[in-house]
Amino acid sequence: MRPSSPPPRRALPARFRRPRLLIVGCGDVGLRVAAFVSRGVRVMALTSSPERLPELRARGILPLSGNLDRPVDLRRLAGIAQRVLVLAPPPGQGEGDPRTVALLRALSRAWPPVALVYGSTSGVYGDCAGALVDETRAPRPTTPRGRRRVAAETAVRRFGRGGAQTAILRIPGIYAPDREGGTPRGRLQRGTPTLREQDDVYTSHIHADDLARACLAALWRGGPGRVFNICDDTRLKMGDYFDFAADLYGLPRPPRVDRETAARELSPMQMSFMSESRRLDNRRMKQELRLVLRYPTIVEGLA
């Protein structure tokens, strides 16, 4: 993807003359984003892990040491990049997201970025009883994890009122054969059960490469204050998804159990994903971001 920056609102400092992208939370998806960026863009990444510095440099990324849980570390980020991609999760407990709040406060101390994209979760919608959900549906999270994401989204919207073009990406399950834990193979090999048909839930998916391309599209094409469902065209219940993967890998299909049995055999985290059913509408992503999926369904993506 070849980005084309909009005309500057006023004369830019010399350090902005080469477009710069800052990735906060540069894990697997962030590395894919960096690989897709055109050569004319300087990519930087915030990391709190010294052992990752050589890896980031080897991929052509300028590493910046800092910890989102130490706001004093974030001061250097003010005015450092025209575009910012935030893929860092909130803390694992509590109702708010002090990490995102501290980051946005640091970014607002000097020259604001032209665009900021925040990677959220489709879990903010809560349980929709299998309904088709577009971005106009009000968030109703049913888990602390979802409520923390809503708090982060609120902070991002507030930040956008200061002049930055902000976009929020609501992301479902991320998969890719070359991503650690990015396929159901391990779960299938362990024989982990899934829900029987009458108890089953709809889930959505996105290939990690398509997610990375969506992040870039939102950074350069997203309208101000826009929310996007980022998902492929697959509309399967969870059990059917696992059945397809089992057949593809030549493994036994997982046992189907009722919800009560599943609650005894699965972890609370696994059960949380089985407590919400929804189908994401991705038309806004396709129309406004003009994203053509490389992996439109799991058929292409898992194969």
N, C-alpha and C positions, 0 to 999 in steps of 0.2 A: 504494500500500500504506500503510495507516494503522497505525503501530506502537503497541503498548500495552506500556509498560514494566512489568516485574514489581515487586512491592512492594520498597522498599529494604530492605537488610539492616540498616541503622542510619541514623540521621539524616544526611542529605546536606548538604555545604557549600552555601552559597547559589549558587555558580556551577554546581551540578549541577541546579538546579531546572528549568531548561529543558534538555530532552534534547539532548545534543551527540554528534555523530558525527565522528570523525577518519578521513579517508581518506589512507592512505600509499601513494603510487603512483597519483596521480589522472590517469591517461591517459584514453583513450577510454571504457573501461568505468567508471572512476571518475566521469567526468562524467555518464554515463548513470545511475549510482546516485544522484548528487546530484539529478538531474532527477526521479527517482521518489520521493524522500523527501518525506514530508508536511511542510507548512509549519511545523508545531510543532517541528521538529528543526533545530537549528543545525548546519550542515555546515562543517567545516574541512578543509583539505588541506595536507599537507606538500609543499613544492616546493623544488627546488634551482635553479630557473631564474627569475631576476628578470623575464624577458620574459613569463612566464606570469601574473604577478600581476594585470594588468588583465583578462585573460580569466577568471580564477577569480572575481574580484570581480563581473564582469559577469554571471556565472551564479549569483550569490548565495552564493558560497562564500568563507569567510574564509581567505585564504592565510597559511600559516606558513612562513617561510623556514628551510630546514635541509637538510643533506646526510646521507644515511644512512651515507656513508663517513667522516663526521666525528662520532663519538659525542658530542663536546662540544655539538654543535648540537641534540642530542635532549633535553637536560635539561628544556627548557621543556614537553615533552610529558607529563611526569609529572602525573597527575591532571587532565588537561585535558578528557577526554571520557569519557562513560559507555560508549561503544561505539567499537570501532576496526576498520577494514577495511584489511587489508594486501594490496595488489596489486603491490607492488614486487618485481621479480625479484632473485634472488641475483646476485653478481658473475659476470662472464663466464668466470672461470677458477677453479681450485682445487676442493677437495672439499667444503668447508663453506660456510656462509652467514653471514659475520660481520655483514652488514647487519641481518638479522633478529634475530640475537643481541643486537646493540647496541640496537636498537629496543625489544626486550622488556625488556632491562635498564633502560632509561630509564623505561619505563612502570611498572615494578615499584618505582620509587623512592618513590612516594607512593600516593595513593588508586588502587587497581587498577580497571581498567574492568570493567563488568558483563559485557561480552561482547567477544570478539575473534574475527574471522573471517580466515583466511589463505587466499589464492588460490594453490593449488599447481597441479600439472600431472598429467594422467593418465599422463605418461611415467614416473612412479615405478613403475608396474607392470611396465615392461619389455616384452619380447616374450612374448605369450601364445598365439601360434600360432592366432589367430582366435577364441579361446575367449571366452565371455560372462563378464565380470569384474564381480563386486560388491565392496563395500568390505571384505569380510572377507579378501580375497586379500592375502597379504603382499607388500609392495613388493619388487621385484627389478630396480632400474634397471640399464640396460646402457650408459648414457651418463653422462659427467661432469655434464651438465645435470640429469639425473634424480637423481643422487646428491646434488647440491647441494640439490635440493628435498626429498629425504628428510631431510637434515640440518636444514633449516628446519622441516619438520613435527615433528621430534623436539624442537626448541627450543620450538615452540608448545605441544606437549603438556606439556612441563615447566612452562611458564608457567601453564598451566591448573591445575596443582596448587596454585597460590597463591591460588585463589579465583575467577579469571575463567572465564566460560563460553566455552570455545574450540571452534571448528569449523574443519575443513579442507575446502576445496573442491578436488576434483581435476578439472581443466578440460582438455578437449581443444581441437581447433581452433576458434577464435572467428571468426565471419563476420558480415557485415551489409553490405547494399548501400551504406549511408551511412558505412561505416568505411573509412579509408584502407587500401588493399590488402585489403579485406575480402571480396572475391569472387575467383574464379579467372579473371576476364576477362583480366587482363594476362598471366597465364601462358599462357592459350589463344591470345592474339594473338601471343605469341612462338613458339608452336609447340613448347613444352617437352614432351618425351616423358613418358610414364608407363609403368608396368610392364605387361607382358602378363599375361593372366588367370592363368596357372599360377604366376606369381611375385608376384601382386598381394597387397595387405594391406588388412585392414579398418581403417577410421578412424572416429572419432566427431566430432561437431560440436555447437556451441551458438551460437544467435544472440546477438549482443552484448546486446540488450535483455533477453532471457530470462536471460542470465548476471547482468546488473545486478539483476534482480528476485530471482534466487536469492541473491545476496549479502545483500540486505535481509532476505529470509526467514530466512536463517541467523543474521543478527544479532539478530533478534527471536524466532525460533522454534527455532533449532538447540539440540539437547540438549547437555549438557556432554561435551566430548571426542569429538564425533561427526565422522565423515568422510562426505562426500557426493560421489558421482559427479554432475557437473553436465553433462548432455548431452541432446540431443533424442532422438527415436525413430528417426532415420535409421540404417539398418544396411547400408551399402554399402561395397564395396571402393573404393579410391581412384580407380582408373581409371573405374569406373562413375559416380562422383561427377563427375569431369571431363567424361565423356561427356554426362551430364545437363545440366551447365552449358553446354557447347558448343551443344547443341541449343536450349537456352533462349535463348542470345544470338545464334543464327544463325551460329555460327563453326564451322570445321572441328574435328572431334574430334581429340584429340592422338594422335600416333603411339604405338603400343605397342611396347616394346622389352624384351629380356631384361635380367636384373639386371646382367650384365657390361657391356652397352652403356650402361645407365643410369649406372653408376658412372663411366664415361668422360665422359659428357655433362652430368651434374648435379653440383652442389656437394656437399661433405660434409654440410652442413646439410640439404639436400634429401634426400640419401640416408639420413640418420639417421631421417627420418620414414617412409621406406620399408623400414626394417629391423625394424619392430615392428608386429604385427597383433593387434588386440583389439577386442572389442565391449563397450561399457560398459553396465552395468545401472543404470538410473536410477530404480528403484522406491523406494528409500529417499528420494530427493529428492522424489518425488511424494507419498509417504505421510507423511513426517515434516515436511517443509517446506510441504506442501500447495500446491506450486507447480503451477499449470496453465499449460502452455507456450502462449505466443502463437504460436509458430512450431514446431509439433511435428515437422516435417521440413524438409529443405532445399527441398522443393517450395514450401511457403508462404514460407520465409525468403528464398530467392533471388529469388522472383517479386515 
